[in-house]
Every structure is written in C-alpha cells, then in structure tokens.
Amino acid sequence: MKRVTETIMCSERIAHNDMGIFPSFSASLPSSNSYVALLGFCDVHVHFREPGFSYKGTVAAGSLASARGGYTAVCTMPNLNPVPDTAEHIKEELAIIERDAVIDVYPYASITKEQKGEVLSDMEELAPLSIAFSDDGRGVQSERMMEEAMIRAKKLGKIIVAHCEDNSLLYGGYIHDGEYARLHGHRGICSESEWGPIARDVELIRKTGCAYHVCHISTKESVDIIRRAKKEGLDITCETAPHYLILDDSCLKEDGRFKMNPPLRSKEDKEALIEGLLDGTIDMIATDHAPHSKDDKAKGLSGSAFGIVGIETSFPAMYTHFVKTGIITLERLEELLAVAPRKRFGIPLDEAGFSIWNLDEEFEVDPNEFLSLGRATPFTGMKMFGKNVLTYHRGKAVYKCY
C-alpha cells in the first residue's frame, strides 16, 4: 500500500492510496484553510463497556467517538459482563460489534476465567475469535499463571497484552505516591506496583519466547526495563497514552477527571516517557479510553472510578504538544497512532482508510461536545489544534463535520 501523508488545498482532489475521493467534498471546504490526510488511526486499548456496562458506554457511542477522533480500528478490553473467557461469551460481544460499530472493532479475550487470575480461559477456542489475550483492568498476580498463559499464547500465535499491577503494593492508593499525595493527604500508588510485574514478565518472555505487549506504561523504571529487554532482542512492545506524556502529578486537581490507573506520575517519569518515545522504546500511542457515568466520576480523587476518556482528543493533544513544538514530526505521529499498532497486532494497513484534518483550527476542549457517553477528561478547557472534518473507512464516510 502506498501510504500518503500530504497537505492539500480545498481546490485539489483529496488523494489517498492512489484513490481520489469526493471531488465535491474538497469544493465544500473553506477556501482559506489547508488540510492534511492521515491514515486511519488504530487504538489497541479502549473500553467500550458492552456487554454489561452500557450505562457507562456502548459500542455504538464508542465507535462513533473513535471515528470523530480519526480512528478506524480499535481493540476492546475484556473487563465486561460476561467476561469474554469462552467462545460463547466473546460471541455475545462480537454480535454487538457487528450490529453497532461504524469502524473495525477487535475484541480481546481474557487471559483468565472472569479475570480472577485463578484459572486460564479457554484460550484455544478463543484464539480465532480475538485479537490477543489480556486481563486489562487487573494484573495477573501469579507468576505461574502468567508463565502458563505465555506458553499457550506462544503455541497459538497470540500476543499477551499485560496490565502490569502488583496488588500487594497498592495499599489502597489511588493517585501517584508523590508530592501531591503527600501535600494533600491522599493514599499513593508506588511506581514499583507497575515496573515490578514488568520485570517479572521480562524473565518469562526470555523463558517462553512469547510475544508480549505492555499496557499504558507510566514510570521511568518501566521505560528502562523495556528498553533493556528490546536491546536483548526479546519480543516485547509497549504503549503509553497522551495524558502520561503531557501531564504529571503537579497537574492534579481534586476532581475525578484526573483519576486513572496507572495514575499521572512525576515530572521525571513524564520526561522518561518522552525520551522513550523519541528513542523508540515506546512503540505506539493508545488512549485507554474508559468512559464512566457522571456519578462514577463525581466523587473526587478518592471516591471516583478509575478511568478517563481520550479517543476524541488523542490526535489534537499529541499534535499540539509534540508536532507543533517540533519534538516529533507529523509522519512520526502517524506511525505511532496508525502504522505501528497495526503492524504489531496484525491489523491490515491496506484497510486503514483515512481522516482529513484542519491542522490550523484551534479549539478549547469541551467534553459536552464529545460523542462518547463518558465525559471525564483531564484536558477540559485546554486549547488544542487540529479539527477532524472527515473519517473515511471501507468505502464510506463514518464521520464528517463540514
């Protein structure tokens, strides 16, 4: 496939993959603006909440929000009801996806039954129905259980996608164990609760040869462990999210929209993540898009549910803070958002579609404008650049705003 990232004026045909689309569309755009065409993005870490939690989010709303964000493919996490731990259960999720999704949605199967970490799921029957295996939302606490999961995933040609969290180190914490927690009397989550399980699992990758992907890394130690594992040649990749690259615990406010898991870490951690992004240790950007009801997020830092939404602000946030500032190129951002996720997870690049962005348009983040049912974002009120005017996928416009 010929990949195209090109700036276009309204008087020109909009070309992508050697295909001109909608000559009339280009004529309808404001003549004073220039636009860029980008491959449809792919997010390997989202929560659409169906089945089981449709008061928080739905496949319909989540996929529409994704299309607005320029995404044409996402991978949905398994913390659902029922948990996709059998073929019967994942087929229930697949039926909703088939009925309601406007973009490509690939479900994860759970690593363990009911995500309890005690018994492995029916991995053999789940493999052809799922994109990979994850217990996201919970870490697999048992080293023996994780090793057995890796052995079976290796045989099945599937990736283990790990939420790395050691429950024995949490102590009821809910924000980073840093200066803000100490100054405001909050219980903190130590960094080792994340990097400890990563270090454990690196040893298991070395032993089993399993393909392994780390979710939402947030600490400097995690970056260092993964960097060293890659230099060794181990089959490991990782993701981080825009909020970990842009914000840190000095940005916290007494508001549930700043509560996510893992939490916003220190400035040092943020700087290490940026370094990891620049040197290739971090392979891709994912959002961990996790909608909750208004009530779920209205109980401050201590009482609110973990999780924020991010799929509608991902590209503008990264473009504003990293491309416009010259830290990375637009082509590199497209690689992080669209190309690398598909390559790692075997999602076809030639089916990516594309989105059209007005990069000159500035806006203020207003959650009331989101298509997601969840509205909790730490970016509320932040000014960003980049408006998506069209997402085009599988022969049709799945989102347009012009």
N, C-alpha and C positions, 0 to 999 in steps of 0.2 A: 504494500500500500504506500502510495506517495503521501507523506504527511505534510500538511500545509499549515503554516502559521504566517498569515500575511495581513498587512494593513490594507484596507480597501476604502475607497471613497464611494459615496452613495451613487455616483453615476456609473460605477463599474458593476459587472456581474460578480456575484459572490461565488467564488470557486472553492471547492474542497474535494479532495480525492478525484481530481480531474473532472468534477461534475459542476456545471453551472446550475444554480437553483434560483427560482423565483425572480426573474428579471424585474417583475413588478414590485417585488419586495424592496429591492435596492432603490427604486424610484420613490418609494414612500418614506424613506428615511430623511430626517432633517438634513438639508444640504450643507450645513455648516460643520457637520461632525465627521470624524473619521472612525472607522470600526476595525476590529480585528476578529478573525475567525480562528477558533481553537478547537482541537479535538474534544469531543465529549469527555468530561471527567469521569473518573471511577473511584468510588469511595469504598474501601474494603472494611469499613467499620461503622455501621449505622444500626439504630434500633427503631424499628417501625411499629413495635408493640402489638402486632396481631399475629396469631390469635392470643386472646387472654386479657389484654390491657387496652382496649380500644378507646377508653376514656382518656388515655394519655396520647395516643397517636394511632394512625391507621396506615395501611399500605397505600391507600389512595392518596391521603394527605402527604405522607412521607415521600412518595414518588413524585408528586406534583412539586413539592418543595425542592426536591433534588433537581428536577428539570429547571426550575427557576434559578437554581444555583449553577447551572451549566453541566449537571451530571446526567449521564445516560446509562450508567451502570452502578449498582451498589451491592454490597454483601451485607445481609441482615443477621444480626447476632441472635443466639438461641435462648436468651432468657425470656421465655414465653410460657404460655399455659394453653395446651400442653407443651412441655419442652420437646423439641424435635430430636428425641432419643431413640425413636423407632421409625420404620418406614411409614407406618400408619400416621404417626404424629406429624412428620415432615410433609406428608402429602396434604394434610389439612392446611398447612401454611402455603404450600405450592398452589393449592386451589384458589386461595385468596389472591395470591400474586397474579395468577393467570387472569382472574376476573377484574382486578382493580389497578394493577400497576401500569403506568404510562411509559416506564423505562424498563431496562433489564434489571431484574432483582434476583440475586443468587443467595439462597439461604445457607447458613452454616448449620451443620449438625452438631449436637453436643458431644463432648468427649465422654462424659459420664451420665449415667441414668439420673434424670431430674436435676442434673448439675450438682449432685450432692458429693461427688468425689469419692464415692464408695465402690461403685460397680461400673465398668465400662459400658457405654452404649452399644447398640447393635451396629458396630462400625461397618461390617461387611455389607449389610443391606442398605445402610445409609450412604455409603460412598458414592454410588452413581446418582444419587438424588441431591447431593450437597456440594458446595464449592470447596469446603475444607471442614476441619473439626476445631471447635472452640467451646470452652465453658465461660466465655466472657461474662463479666459481672462477678465471677468468683474465680479465685485461683485454685488450681489442683494442688492440694496440700501435701499429698502423699508422693514421695519420690518414686516409690514402687509403682504406683498407679500411672504416673506420668511416663515412666520408662515403658511400661506395657502398652500404653496408648501410642507412644512413638514407634515401637516395634510394629504394631498393627497398621498404623498410618503409613509407615515406610513400605510395607507389603502392598498396601492399597494405592500407593502413588499419591497420597494426600498430604497436605500441609497441616501441622499442628499450629494453631493460632492461639497464643497464650496471653491471658490476663494474668500478669505476674504480681501476686499479692500474698504475703505471708500473714495469715490471720493471727498468728501468735505474737506479732509485733504491732498490732493495731491499737490495742488498749483503749478502744472506744473513740479513737481520734477521727476527725472529720475535715481538718484542713492541715496544711503542711506544718510540721513541727519546726517552726521557725520564729522569727522575731514578732510577726503579727500575732501568732498564737500566744506567745509569752506576754506581750503587752496587753492583750485583750482577754486573757483568761480562758482561752479555748484549748481543747484537747487536740494534740497534734498527731499526725501520721508521719512516722520516721521514713527517711529515704530507703533504709535497708529493707523495709517491707516490700519494696519493688525490686531493688537490684539483687537482693539475696536469692529469690527464686530464679532470676535470670541466670545468675552464676551457677546455680544448681543445674538448670536445664542445659546450659552450655556443656557441662560434663556429660549429660545424657545424649546430646546431639553427637558428641565425639564418640560415644559408645555405640549408638544405634544407627547413625547416618541419616536420621530423619530430617526432612525439610521442616524448618521451624520459623515462625514469624512472631515477633513480639508486638503486642498492642501498646498503644499510647504511652511511649516512654516519656519520663518527666524528670529524671535525675542525671546528674553529671556522671555518677558511677555507672548507670545503665549504658550511657554512651560509650564509656571507656571499655566496659566488658564486651559489648557488641563489636566495637572497633577491633579489639584484640582477637575476638573469635573469627571475624572476617579475614584478618591477616593470616590466620591459621588455615583458612580455606574451608571453614565449616559452612554448612548450608543454612545460613541464618540471615533474616531480613528484619526490618523493624519500621515502625511508623511513629510519627508524633502528630499533634494537632495544632492548628493555628493559635489557639489560646495559650499553649505552653511556650510558643515561640515569641509571642507578643506581650504577654502579661506575666507577672510574678506575684509573690505573696505581698509585696508592698502595694499592690493594686487592689487588695481585698477591701470589701465593704461588708457591713453587717446585713447581708442580703443573700437569699438563697440562690440568686442567679450567679453567684461566684462559687458555688459548691459543686464540685465534680470529683470523680475518682479515676485516676490519681488526682491529687489537688494541685493547684498552682504552687510551684516550688519557689526557691530563692532566685535572686538575680544571677548568682553563679551557675545555678542549674540551667536557667534560660540561656545564658551565654554559651554553655557547653552544648546545649541542643543546637544552637545556631552554628556552632563550629562543626558539629556532627552533620548538619545539613549541608554545609559547604564542602566537607571532605568526603561525602558520600556514605558515611556511616549510617545516616538516616536515609532510607530508600524512598519513602513516599510520605505524602500528607494524607491523613484520614481525619475525619471530624469527630468521631464518637458521638454523632448526632443522637441525642437521647431526650425526646420530649416527655414532659410530665404535665400533669394538670396544674392549674393556677394554685390550687390549695396545697399541692405537694411541694411547691416551691415558695410558699409564703410564710415559712416558719424560721426564717433566719438561717445562719450558718449551722447552728447546732441541730435544728429540728427538720430542716428541709431534706427532701430526697436528693441523692447524688445524681448529677446529670444536667447537661445544658444542650441547647440546640446549636447547630453551627453550619448546616449544609447550605443555607442561603447566603451566608456571609463568608464562606471559606475563600473563594477566589478574590473578592474585593479586599478582604483583610490581608491576604498574602501579597496581592498586587500592590496595595498601598504601602505596606511596611517593608517589603523586600524587593520589589521590582522598581518602584518609583524612587526608592532610596539608593538604588544601584548595588544592593547586596547580591542579588541574583538576577539573571536575565529572564525575560518572559518565556523564552524557549525552555529554560531550566524549570520554571514553574509548571509549564505544560508537561514536562517529563514527570515531575513529582505528582501531579494531580491526575494525569491521564495515561501516560505510557507505562511507567514503572509498575503501578498496581496491576495493570492488565498482563504485563509480561510475567510477573511473579505468580499470579493466580490463574494463568491460562485462559484469560478472557480475551476473545479476538479483537485485535486492534482495528481490523477492517470493518468491524461492526460498530465502531465507536460513535459515528455521527459527529456533530459539531455544535458549537454555540457561537453566537455573534455578540461581541461586547463593545459598548461605547466606553472606552477607557478614560475619556476626558470628563465624564459626568461624575460630579461629586454628590454624595448624599449623606445623610445622617441616619444611622441605624435606628429603625423604629420597629420594634417587634410586632406592633399592631398591623404591620403590612405583611408579615410572614404568612406563607401558605401552610406551614407546619402548624399542627394543633398546639404544640408546645411553644412557649414564647420566652423562656428564660435564657438570656444570653448576657455574658459579661460585657459585650460590646455595645449595649444600649447607649445611644447618644454619641457614639464615636463617629467621626467623619471618615468616610472611605471613598475611594474612586473605583469606578467600574460598574456599569449597568448592563445586565444581560437583556438583549432585546429579542433573542430567538434561540431556542434549542431545537435541533433537528435530528431526528433519530428514526431509523427504519422507514424512510420514505415520507415522513410527515413532521410537521411542527408539533412538538409535545409541550412547548411553552413559547409564548410570544408576548411582547409588550411593546407595541408600536402602533 
